[in-house]
């Protein structure tokens, strides 16, 4: 026997489907977890790299006994240990750190062919557990007379609330300013490349730099301009705009034509 459905029942069913569809679309339009995690991973590994550079060049990184920096040049590759202790230490850049950063390198940073590898041992930055590795390869000079570096990151970050995300990237970094001076503080880099990851909610995403990122070493937040497009799985494209060159903590996110400005997560 064929079942008969009343008009009110069909109407309510259609309204339920419409409501669920709108709810799903709204979630797609508003969720920025992948953007936050992409930006967080970016900033985390940039700050780590700055600590490594300062420790290697002894630019007054040590304060009050920490971090303890030791270098063993009797082995190849050369190794360096940057130890912040087992309790949070307030570093001069305003970030809390504990644990150890481990570094290996095959030659001078400016020497073509030099490889640098950064890893971690129970290392926390602002109470976020940082795991994985970052590698840097000096490719030598470009036709513009700039050094080119291949930068690869495979990282995992666990937040204080025990949420975890992974982040991978493959970048090319160009040393565009400060190359001929003795200090790092005037160094400026431009970066191109792509990446991928799985955010705190278990959603996969990819990323692509569509406007080269500009890194100013003297800026606390490092990235001062550039655009990254982030595409979470089965969701709309998100755009991260790091600004027009000002050294501030704000980034602008655009999803489906809607824009919002948020502070970067440390």
Secondary structure as GFF3:
##gff-version 3
##sequence-region A 1 266
A	DSSP	alpha_helix	7	30	.	.	.	ID=ss1
A	DSSP	alpha_helix	33	57	.	.	.	ID=ss2
A	DSSP	beta_strand	68	72	.	.	.	ID=ss3
A	DSSP	beta_strand	78	83	.	.	.	ID=ss4
A	DSSP	beta_strand	89	90	.	.	.	ID=ss5
A	DSSP	beta_strand	96	105	.	.	.	ID=ss6
A	DSSP	beta_strand	115	125	.	.	.	ID=ss7
A	DSSP	beta_strand	128	141	.	.	.	ID=ss8
A	DSSP	beta_strand	147	158	.	.	.	ID=ss9
A	DSSP	beta_strand	164	177	.	.	.	ID=ss10
A	DSSP	beta_strand	188	198	.	.	.	ID=ss11
A	DSSP	beta_strand	204	216	.	.	.	ID=ss12
A	DSSP	beta_strand	223	232	.	.	.	ID=ss13
A	DSSP	beta_strand	237	244	.	.	.	ID=ss14
A	DSSP	beta_strand	250	255	.	.	.	ID=ss15
A	DSSP	beta_strand	258	263	.	.	.	ID=ss16
###
